[in-house]
Amino acid sequence: MAMVLFCGQALAADGWYFWMESLGVAVSPGMDVETGGLEDWTASNADISPVRCDVTLNPDRVQVEEGQCSDDPIPWALMESFKGGKGILSEVALGYRMGNFRIEGEYFYRNAAHDDTDVPRTANYDPSTLPQFETVQDAVDDVSSHNFFANPYYDFHSGSKFTPYLGIGFGLASVAVEYRTLWQRTNDVSKMEVFETTGDEGAAGLELNRRLAGTRVSDSARLSDVLFGYQAMAGVDYQASESTSLGLKFRWANFSEFEDESHYDVLRNHASVAGNPPVPVTYYVRTDDIRFWGLSLNVKCAF
């Protein structure tokens, strides 16, 4: 590699060194995700659909009695699970050696493609009970991060060209999650049972069911958060020359809870607002499963 041309002093001596991971793989386990937010809802246990409280869809409060709808959005939450992912890992680090000990400042980038979908759920929610929907699913595509860590290591000098080592690290990560959500209603008006089609307001109810058919709640967002993280590392270096070594390193990293929010692209085919008067409707994505393990080849150079 070109960087070898800049190697200077003996790598085993105390002093500065440069470290670069030239090839690495990152593997993330499955993710349990909580999504939630604020939505216009019934003010009591009244047996009506919360969609009737949508002031944009139903501004005249058709088939809504006094006190059944809240003037302010209230919280909701659902759970979902996504499969693990895998991707790339690359690193550069600047370190200083002192006998068997060394410490380094490290930057590494990692990306994992999950590319998985799931049906949002709660303990009492079953998508099969919602015939008006033809698609109900959320998705996590890629999870990526830019990471800045401080890592102390201990080298086990064996007198041979091979040097095993152990290390730990602490730092910060800027994490991004590519997230999608889609609740798509069928175009079959007969399955829109939100509004009653009989009685004094039956005609108005039928028209509102027609307006509701085919609508969707959807968003595609790049969510981000800055997280604290820690990692454990183990590896072995091979002394290729007096000033250069090649190595294999394993790491396991774990991060604090991720949370960010977005607003919907569309909410029942209108702007992402609810309540009376309307206020912006946002949703959040939260998980404490931002972690991964990685295996990489690297080159270390003293100077």
C-alpha positions in Angstrom: 0.0 0.0 0.0 1.0 3.6 -0.6 0.9 4.4 3.1 3.8 2.0 3.7 6.1 4.4 2.0 5.6 6.8 4.9 6.4 4.3 7.6 9.4 5.3 9.6 10.6 4.1 13.0 10.3 0.5 14.3 6.7 -0.4 15.1 7.7 -2.2 18.4 9.2 1.1 19.8 7.3 3.6 21.8 5.8 6.3 19.7 3.1 7.2 17.2 1.5 4.9 14.7 -1.2 5.1 12.0 -3.8 2.4 11.6 -6.2 1.7 8.7 -8.7 -1.0 8.2 -8.7 -1.8 4.5 -11.4 -4.4 4.4 -14.1 -5.1 7.0 -17.6 -6.5 7.4 -20.2 -5.3 9.9 -23.1 -7.5 11.1 -26.1 -6.2 13.1 -28.5 -8.3 15.0 -32.3 -8.0 14.7 -34.0 -4.8 15.9 -37.0 -4.4 18.1 -38.5 -1.0 17.4 -41.2 1.1 19.0 -43.1 3.6 16.9 -45.5 6.1 18.3 -46.7 9.7 18.2 -49.7 11.8 18.5 -53.0 11.3 16.7 -56.5 12.7 16.9 -58.5 10.2 19.0 -61.7 9.7 20.9 -62.0 11.6 24.2 -63.6 8.7 26.0 -64.3 5.0 25.4 -67.0 5.9 22.9 -67.5 3.2 20.3 -66.6 5.2 17.2 -63.6 5.1 14.9 -61.0 7.7 15.6 -61.0 8.5 11.9 -64.3 10.3 12.5 -62.4 12.8 14.6 -60.2 13.8 11.6 -61.1 17.5 11.3 -59.6 17.6 7.8 -61.5 14.6 6.5 -64.7 15.3 8.5 -64.8 19.1 9.3 -68.6 19.0 9.9 -68.2 16.3 12.6 -70.7 14.0 10.8 -71.8 11.2 13.2 -69.7 12.6 16.0 -71.5 13.4 19.3 -70.4 16.1 21.8 -67.4 15.1 23.8 -66.5 12.0 21.6 -63.5 13.7 20.0 -60.6 15.3 21.8 -59.6 18.8 20.8 -55.9 17.8 21.2 -54.0 14.8 19.8 -53.1 12.0 22.3 -50.3 9.5 22.3 -50.2 6.0 20.6 -47.5 3.4 20.3 -46.9 0.1 18.4 -44.1 -2.4 18.4 -42.3 -4.2 15.5 -39.3 -6.3 14.9 -36.8 -6.4 12.0 -34.2 -8.9 10.9 -30.5 -8.3 11.2 -28.4 -6.7 8.5 -24.8 -6.8 7.2 -22.6 -4.3 5.4 -19.2 -2.7 5.4 -16.8 -1.4 8.0 -13.8 0.9 7.5 -11.6 2.7 10.0 -8.7 5.0 10.4 -6.9 5.6 13.7 -4.0 7.5 15.2 -2.3 5.9 18.2 0.6 6.2 20.6 2.4 3.1 22.0 3.9 2.9 25.5 5.4 -0.5 26.0 2.6 -3.1 26.1 0.0 -0.3 26.3 -1.2 1.9 23.6 -4.1 4.4 23.2 -5.7 5.7 20.0 -8.2 8.0 18.6 -10.4 6.3 16.0 -12.9 7.1 13.4 -14.8 4.4 11.7 -17.8 4.2 9.3 -20.2 1.3 9.2 -23.3 0.5 7.2 -25.7 -2.5 7.5 -28.5 -3.2 5.0 -31.5 -4.6 6.9 -34.0 -4.3 4.1 -36.8 -5.8 6.1 -40.5 -5.1 6.7 -42.9 -5.9 9.6 -46.5 -5.4 10.5 -46.8 -2.9 13.4 -48.5 -4.6 16.4 -49.6 -4.3 20.0 -50.8 -7.0 22.4 -54.4 -6.5 21.3 -53.9 -5.5 17.6 -54.4 -8.0 14.8 -54.1 -6.7 11.2 -56.6 -9.3 10.0 -59.3 -7.4 11.9 -58.8 -4.4 9.6 -60.3 -5.4 6.2 -60.4 -1.8 5.0 -56.5 -1.9 4.7 -54.8 -3.7 1.9 -51.3 -2.9 3.2 -50.1 -2.3 6.7 -46.3 -2.4 7.1 -43.2 -0.6 8.3 -39.7 -1.1 7.0 -36.0 -0.5 8.0 -33.7 -0.3 5.1 -30.1 0.8 6.0 -28.6 1.6 9.3 -25.3 3.6 9.1 -23.1 5.5 11.5 -20.1 7.8 11.7 -18.2 6.9 14.9 -15.5 8.6 17.0 -13.9 6.6 19.7 -11.0 6.6 22.2 -9.5 3.1 22.6 -6.9 1.8 25.1 -5.2 -1.5 24.2 -2.9 -4.0 25.8 -0.5 -6.0 23.5 0.7 -9.5 24.5 4.2 -9.5 23.1 5.2 -13.1 22.5 8.7 -12.7 21.0 7.4 -13.8 17.6 6.0 -11.9 14.7 2.5 -12.4 16.0 1.1 -10.0 18.7 -2.3 -10.7 20.1 -4.1 -7.8 21.8 -7.3 -6.8 23.7 -8.9 -3.4 23.8 -12.0 -1.4 24.8 -13.3 1.9 23.6 -15.8 4.6 24.4 -17.2 7.3 22.1 -20.0 8.9 20.1 -21.8 7.9 17.0 -23.9 9.8 14.5 -26.4 7.1 13.5 -28.9 7.2 10.6 -31.8 4.9 10.1 -33.7 4.7 6.8 -37.3 4.1 7.8 -40.6 3.7 5.9 -44.2 3.3 6.9 -47.3 2.6 4.9 -51.0 2.1 5.9 -52.8 1.8 2.6 -56.6 1.5 2.5 -58.4 -0.5 -0.2 -60.4 1.2 -2.9 -63.4 -1.0 -2.0 -65.9 1.4 -0.5 -68.0 -1.5 0.9 -65.1 -2.2 3.3 -65.0 1.3 4.6 -67.2 0.9 7.7 -65.9 4.0 9.4 -69.1 6.0 8.8 -72.6 4.6 9.0 -74.6 4.6 5.7 -78.1 4.5 7.2 -80.1 6.9 9.2 -80.4 10.7 8.9 -76.7 11.2 8.2 -76.4 8.0 6.0 -75.8 9.9 2.8 -73.1 12.0 4.3 -71.5 8.9 5.8 -71.4 7.1 2.5 -69.7 10.1 0.9 -67.1 10.2 3.6 -66.5 6.5 3.2 -65.9 7.1 -0.5 -63.5 9.9 0.4 -61.7 7.6 2.8 -61.3 4.7 0.4 -57.9 4.4 -1.2 -56.3 6.8 1.2 -52.9 6.2 2.8 -50.8 7.2 5.7 -47.2 7.0 4.7 -43.7 8.4 5.1 -40.1 7.6 4.0 -37.6 9.3 6.3 -33.9 9.3 7.1 -33.9 9.4 10.9 -30.8 10.3 12.9 -29.5 10.6 16.4 -26.2 11.0 18.2 -25.5 8.1 20.6 -23.0 7.2 23.3 -21.3 3.9 22.6 -18.7 1.4 23.8 -16.9 -1.4 22.2 -14.7 -4.4 23.0 -12.0 -5.6 20.6 -9.6 -8.5 20.2 -7.1 -9.2 17.4 -3.7 -10.2 16.3 -1.0 -8.3 14.3 1.6 -9.9 12.1 5.0 -8.0 11.9 5.4 -7.7 8.1 8.4 -5.4 8.4 10.2 -3.4 11.0 7.7 -0.5 10.7 4.6 -2.2 9.3 2.2 -4.9 10.5 -0.9 -6.6 9.1 -3.7 -7.6 11.3 -7.1 -9.1 11.9 -9.5 -7.5 14.4 -12.8 -8.5 15.8 -15.0 -5.9 17.5 -18.4 -5.8 19.3 -20.1 -2.4 19.7 -23.2 -1.3 21.5 -24.9 2.1 21.7 -27.4 4.0 23.8 -31.1 4.3 22.8 -31.9 5.7 19.4 -34.8 8.0 18.9 -35.9 10.5 16.3 -39.2 11.7 14.8 -40.6 12.7 11.5 -44.0 13.8 10.1 -45.9 11.9 7.5 -45.7 12.6 3.8 -49.5 12.2 3.8 -52.0 11.4 6.6 -55.2 9.9 5.0 -54.1 11.7 1.8 -53.9 15.1 3.4 -51.3 17.1 5.3 -49.9 15.6 8.5 -52.1 17.5 10.9 -54.8 16.6 13.5 -56.7 18.1 16.4 -58.9 21.1 16.7 -57.4 23.5 15.8 -55.1 21.3 13.6 -51.5 20.8 14.8 -48.7 19.0 13.1 -48.8 15.2 13.6 -45.4 13.5 14.0 -44.3 10.0 14.8 -41.2 8.7 16.5 -39.0 5.7 16.0 -37.2 4.3 19.1 -34.9 1.3 19.7 -32.1 0.2 22.0 -30.9 -2.4 19.5 -28.3 -0.3 17.7 -25.3 -2.7 18.0 -23.1 -4.7 15.7 -20.0 -6.9 15.5 -17.3 -6.5 12.9 -14.4 -8.4 11.5 -11.7 -6.6 9.5 -8.2 -6.7 8.0 -5.9 -3.8 8.8 -2.5 -2.4 8.3 -0.5 -0.5 11.0 2.4 1.8 10.3 4.8 3.5 12.7 6.2 7.0 11.9 
